[in-house]
Amino acid sequence: MDNILTVVITALGNDVGGISSAEGRKTVFVRGALPGETVRCRMSSEKKTRIEAELLEVIESSPHRITPFCEYFGKCGGCSLQHLSYSQQLIWKRNWIEKSFSRAGISFSTIEDVVPSPQTTGYRNKVSFDVVEGRPGLHRFKGNPFPVNECPLLNHRGRQEFRLLQKVNLGHCARVSVRASDRTGSAMLEFRGGSAPFSLAQDSSVITAWEVSGKWVTEPEGCEITEQVGGCTFPIRPGTFFQVNPGCADRLISTVVSFCGDDTNILDLYGGSGAFALPLAASGAKVVSVEINPDSSISGRKAAEMNGVDSTSFITGSARQFITDSTKSGKSWDTVIVDPPRAGLGIRISRLLRKINSRKIIYVSCNPFSLARDLRIITERDWTVQKVQPIDMFPQTDHIETVVLLERKENICP
């Protein structure tokens, strides 16, 4: 087969770009191509069932193609959809969820339209950079990092912080994360893989943190930044997870709260710093939050105190062990919330979860494919999908957040 192909793009694939399917040949994946376009491309690899190709020329352009806003688009692997209009990004993200569910054999009545992000640029309160030649760098798609002068997804306060990094040589560390809140004005730089902390005297309002032998040291000592979501203020310790898009996190939290309804006895697994637990407790629920990261649990307890919430408790431990113990003890819950990492629950925890004594499960996921795998296992027995609400926490990327409400079959009215 000739290495140069002319193909018509028929679909958009998560993490693979434009897809060209035609009878009589293998499916062709062309990163950077959009549905409806005719493109010239060069084969970069051929596998048993597909061809991966490099985009050379757009012969016939999609009406939804737009000019990317970042100078590193096409080089950086982080934002693969900048060239697609935002309304179409939302349509395709919903399509990916529907396809992942259908392929997994999950029964569902409908998937709601994607809730858009209030901001499509400058929305992130955290961006991590690899250090390249003493400068902040971002990764190429399936390639090594390269130095950059900006990241347009970083929020306003974070861009101020990033400019400090451009004034110093970062050769003492391997990785640096910029964390900042436009809502509170607080900022932190987290350094990893280094042995010699240094002070950023240019801005005394910036907290610096270094990971030393698996533990974090801050300057000034013991300081944290704060973020506001869901009507609550949260302290964020270095190295811990927190929602990166505060504007969309508000919508995510309100969706989870609405799915809980009037339930008052709630278990929040993979609870982090309490982004779901505290707003639920503030609305009158009693919440037990389970989180394996001790620093996140500490932040959650502190957040509860800061917000005057006393009806939530934070337990440091694994979700798997807590589900096992809760099931054996016969403990019952009105609703169980799970918000696992991108890899999902996995087979073992999904099988355990379906045994838990609860009327409802709310599954929050940033990966429709691991979500579909886990839902297939959970719905094999006793559970059924009632609502599916996608929320675009990650504009310009091929990631999508999904909130799924499951109910026990015996609790569903005919």
C-alpha positions in Angstrom: 0.0 0.0 0.0 1.2 3.5 -0.9 2.4 5.4 2.2 0.4 8.5 1.1 -3.4 8.1 1.5 -6.3 10.3 0.7 -9.2 9.6 3.0 -12.6 10.9 4.2 -12.9 11.3 7.9 -16.2 9.8 9.2 -15.9 10.1 13.0 -13.8 11.5 15.8 -12.2 9.1 18.3 -11.2 9.6 21.9 -7.4 9.8 22.1 -7.0 8.9 18.4 -8.2 11.9 16.4 -10.1 11.6 13.1 -11.3 8.2 12.0 -11.7 7.1 8.4 -13.7 3.9 7.8 -14.3 2.5 4.4 -15.3 -1.0 3.1 -12.4 -3.0 1.8 -9.6 -1.4 3.9 -8.4 -1.0 7.4 -9.6 1.9 9.6 -7.3 4.9 9.4 -6.6 7.1 12.4 -5.4 10.6 11.6 -4.7 12.9 14.5 -5.7 16.5 13.8 -8.3 15.6 11.2 -12.0 16.3 11.8 -15.2 14.5 10.8 -16.4 15.5 7.3 -12.9 16.4 6.1 -11.1 14.9 3.1 -7.4 14.8 4.0 -4.0 13.6 2.7 -2.0 11.7 5.2 1.1 9.6 5.5 1.1 6.2 7.1 3.2 6.1 10.3 2.3 2.6 11.5 0.2 -0.3 10.3 -1.3 -2.8 12.7 -3.5 -5.8 12.3 -6.8 -3.9 12.3 -5.9 -0.3 11.8 -3.5 2.3 10.2 -2.2 5.3 12.1 -1.3 8.2 9.9 0.2 11.7 10.0 -1.9 14.5 8.7 -0.3 16.2 5.7 -3.0 18.4 4.1 -6.7 19.2 4.6 -8.2 19.0 1.1 -11.8 19.7 2.2 -12.2 21.4 5.5 -14.9 20.8 8.1 -17.2 23.9 8.7 -16.5 23.3 12.4 -12.7 23.7 12.1 -11.5 26.8 13.9 -8.1 28.4 14.5 -6.3 27.0 17.6 -5.6 29.6 20.3 -2.3 28.1 21.5 1.0 28.4 19.6 1.9 24.8 20.7 -1.2 23.1 19.3 -0.2 20.1 17.3 3.1 19.8 19.1 1.8 19.6 22.7 -0.2 16.4 23.4 -2.5 18.1 26.0 -5.2 19.8 24.0 -6.2 17.8 21.0 -9.5 19.5 20.2 -8.6 23.2 20.0 -9.3 23.2 16.3 -12.9 22.0 16.8 -15.7 24.4 17.7 -16.7 24.1 21.3 -20.4 23.1 20.5 -19.0 20.2 18.4 -16.6 19.2 21.2 -19.6 18.7 23.4 -21.5 16.7 20.8 -18.6 14.3 20.3 -17.9 13.8 24.0 -21.5 12.7 24.5 -21.1 10.4 21.6 -18.0 8.8 23.1 -20.0 8.0 26.3 -22.9 6.6 24.4 -20.6 4.3 22.3 -18.6 3.1 25.4 -21.9 2.2 27.1 -23.3 0.5 24.1 -20.2 -1.6 23.5 -20.2 -2.7 27.1 -23.8 -3.8 26.8 -25.1 -1.3 29.4 -28.8 -0.6 29.4 -29.6 3.1 29.7 -32.6 5.2 28.6 -30.8 8.4 27.6 -27.6 10.3 28.1 -28.2 14.0 28.8 -26.6 16.8 26.8 -23.1 17.7 28.1 -23.1 20.5 30.7 -20.6 23.0 29.2 -17.8 24.6 31.1 -18.3 28.3 32.0 -14.7 28.9 30.7 -13.1 27.2 27.7 -9.6 28.7 28.3 -7.9 29.9 31.4 -10.0 27.5 33.6 -7.4 25.3 35.2 -6.2 25.9 38.8 -3.3 23.4 38.3 -1.0 22.6 35.5 2.1 20.3 35.8 5.3 20.9 33.8 8.3 18.7 33.2 11.6 20.6 33.5 13.5 20.7 30.2 16.8 22.6 30.0 16.0 24.4 33.2 12.6 25.6 31.9 9.0 24.4 32.3 8.0 22.0 29.5 5.0 20.1 28.3 4.8 16.6 26.6 4.5 16.0 22.9 1.8 13.5 21.9 3.6 10.2 22.5 6.9 12.1 22.8 9.4 13.8 25.0 8.7 17.2 26.7 9.7 20.5 25.2 10.1 23.9 26.8 7.1 26.3 26.7 6.5 30.0 27.4 2.9 29.6 28.4 -0.1 27.4 28.9 -3.4 29.1 27.9 -5.5 26.7 30.0 -3.9 28.0 33.2 -6.0 30.5 35.1 -5.0 34.2 35.5 -3.4 33.8 39.0 -1.5 30.8 37.7 -0.1 32.6 34.7 1.3 35.3 37.1 2.9 32.4 39.0 4.2 30.8 35.8 6.0 34.1 34.9 8.1 33.6 38.1 9.3 30.3 36.9 10.6 31.9 33.7 12.9 34.1 35.7 14.8 31.2 37.4 16.7 28.1 36.3 14.7 25.0 37.3 17.6 22.6 36.8 17.4 21.6 40.4 14.2 19.6 39.9 12.5 17.3 37.5 8.9 18.5 37.6 7.0 21.6 38.8 3.2 22.1 39.3 1.6 25.5 39.2 -1.4 25.7 41.5 -3.5 28.9 41.9 -7.0 30.1 42.6 -8.6 33.0 40.9 -11.3 32.9 43.5 -9.1 33.3 46.6 -5.9 34.7 45.0 -3.7 32.1 46.7 -0.9 30.4 44.8 1.6 27.5 45.2 4.5 26.0 43.3 5.2 22.3 43.9 8.6 21.0 43.0 9.4 17.3 42.6 12.6 15.3 41.9 14.9 17.9 43.4 17.2 18.1 46.4 17.9 21.9 46.8 14.9 24.1 47.6 15.2 27.7 46.7 13.2 30.8 47.5 11.2 32.9 45.0 11.9 36.2 46.5 10.1 38.0 43.7 6.7 37.2 45.1 6.3 36.6 48.8 2.6 35.7 48.3 3.6 32.4 46.5 3.9 29.3 48.6 6.7 27.0 47.6 6.6 23.3 48.3 9.2 20.5 47.8 8.8 16.7 48.0 11.5 15.3 50.2 11.7 11.5 50.7 8.0 11.2 49.9 6.9 14.1 52.2 6.2 17.7 51.5 8.0 20.7 53.0 6.5 24.2 52.4 7.8 27.7 52.7 6.4 29.4 54.7 6.2 26.3 56.8 2.8 24.6 57.1 1.1 26.9 54.5 -1.6 25.8 52.1 -3.6 27.4 49.3 -7.3 27.6 49.3 -10.0 27.1 46.6 -13.7 27.8 46.6 -16.2 25.3 45.0 -19.8 24.3 45.8 -20.2 27.2 48.2 -17.4 26.0 50.5 -13.7 26.9 51.0 -11.1 24.2 50.9 -7.5 24.2 52.0 -5.3 22.3 49.5 -2.1 20.7 50.7 0.8 20.1 48.2 0.6 16.8 46.3 -3.1 16.3 46.8 -5.9 16.0 44.2 -8.5 18.7 43.8 -10.8 19.5 40.9 -8.9 21.6 38.4 -11.9 23.5 36.9 -13.6 25.3 39.7 -16.4 26.8 37.5 -17.4 23.4 36.3 -16.8 21.8 39.7 -19.7 23.9 40.9 -21.9 22.2 38.3 -20.5 18.8 39.1 -21.2 19.2 42.8 -24.7 20.5 42.2 -25.4 17.4 40.0 -24.2 15.0 42.7 -26.2 16.9 45.4 -29.3 16.7 43.2 -28.9 13.0 42.5 -28.7 12.4 46.3 -32.0 14.2 46.7 -33.3 14.1 50.3 -30.9 11.3 51.4 -29.2 12.0 54.7 -27.0 9.0 55.3 -24.2 9.2 52.6 -20.9 7.4 52.0 -18.4 9.2 49.9 -15.6 6.9 48.7 -12.5 8.3 47.1 -13.6 11.5 48.9 -10.5 13.5 48.5 -10.7 16.8 50.5 -14.5 16.7 50.8 -15.6 18.5 47.6 -18.8 16.4 47.7 -19.0 15.7 51.4 -19.0 19.3 52.7 -21.7 20.7 50.4 -23.9 17.7 51.1 -23.3 18.0 54.9 -24.0 21.8 54.6 -27.4 20.9 53.1 -28.2 18.6 56.1 -26.8 15.2 55.2 -24.6 13.1 57.4 -21.6 12.1 55.3 -18.7 9.6 55.9 -15.8 10.4 53.5 -13.2 7.7 52.9 -9.8 8.7 51.3 -6.5 6.8 51.1 -4.4 9.9 51.0 -3.8 11.1 54.6 -3.0 14.7 53.5 -6.4 14.9 51.7 -8.2 13.6 54.8 -6.4 16.3 56.9 -7.5 19.0 54.4 -11.1 17.7 54.6 -11.2 17.9 58.3 -9.7 21.4 58.2 -12.2 22.4 55.5 -15.1 21.1 57.7 -13.9 23.3 60.5 -13.4 26.3 58.3 -16.9 26.0 56.9 -18.6 25.3 60.2 -19.7 21.8 59.1 -19.9 19.2 61.8 -21.9 16.4 60.2 -19.2 14.8 58.2 -16.3 12.5 59.2 -13.1 11.8 57.3 -11.6 8.3 57.4 -8.2 7.6 56.0 -8.2 4.2 54.4 -8.8 2.2 51.2 -12.2 2.2 49.5 -11.9 -1.6 49.0 -11.4 -2.3 52.7 -14.1 0.0 53.8 -16.6 -1.6 51.4 -15.7 -5.0 52.6 -16.0 -4.0 56.3 -19.3 -2.1 55.7 -20.8 -5.1 53.9 -19.8 -7.6 56.6 -21.1 -5.4 59.4 -24.5 -4.9 57.7 -24.1 -1.1 57.7 -26.6 0.6 55.4 -26.5 3.8 53.4 -29.0 5.9 51.5 -26.4 6.8 48.8 -22.9 5.7 48.1 -20.7 8.1 46.0 -17.6 6.8 44.2 -15.2 9.1 42.4 -12.2 6.9 41.6 -9.0 7.8 39.6 -9.0 7.7 35.8 -8.3 3.9 35.9 -11.7 3.4 37.5 -12.8 1.0 40.2 -11.5 -2.2 38.6 -13.1 -5.6 38.5 -12.6 -6.5 42.2 -14.0 -3.3 43.7 -16.9 -3.2 41.2 -17.9 -6.6 42.3 -17.6 -5.6 46.0 -19.6 -2.4 45.4 -22.6 -4.1 44.0 -23.0 -5.9 47.4 -23.1 -2.8 49.4 -26.2 -2.1 51.4 -27.5 1.1 49.7 -30.4 2.2 47.7 -28.4 4.3 45.3 -24.8 4.6 43.9 -23.5 7.7 42.3 -20.5 7.0 40.1 -18.4 10.0 39.1 -15.8 9.3 36.4 -13.4 11.2 34.1 -12.9 8.1 31.8 -16.0 6.8 29.9 -14.2 3.6 29.0 -13.2 2.5 32.5 -16.6 3.7 33.6 -18.4 1.5 31.1 -16.3 -1.5 32.2 -17.2 -1.0 35.9 -20.9 -0.3 35.2 -21.1 -3.5 33.2 -20.0 -5.4 36.3 -22.1 -3.5 38.8 -25.3 -3.9 36.7 -24.9 -7.6 36.2 -26.7 -8.0 39.6 -29.3 -5.9 41.3 -28.4 -2.5 39.9 -29.6 -0.4 36.9 -28.5 2.9 35.4 -31.2 5.6 35.9 -29.4 8.9 34.9 -26.3 9.8 33.0 -25.1 13.4 33.1 -21.9 14.4 31.3 -20.1 17.5 32.4 -17.2 19.1 30.5 -14.6 19.6 33.1 -11.8 19.5 30.5 -12.6 21.8 27.5 -10.2 21.5 24.5 -9.2 18.0 25.5 -10.6 14.6 24.7 -11.6 14.0 28.4 -15.1 14.2 29.8 -16.6 13.9 33.3 -19.7 11.7 33.7 -22.0 11.4 36.7 -24.1 8.2 36.7 -27.0 7.4 39.1 -27.6 3.8 39.7 -30.5 2.4 41.8 -31.3 -1.1 43.1 -33.9 -2.7 40.9 -36.3 -3.5 43.8 -36.4 0.2 44.7 -37.6 1.3 41.2 -41.3 1.7 40.7 -42.7 -0.2 37.7 
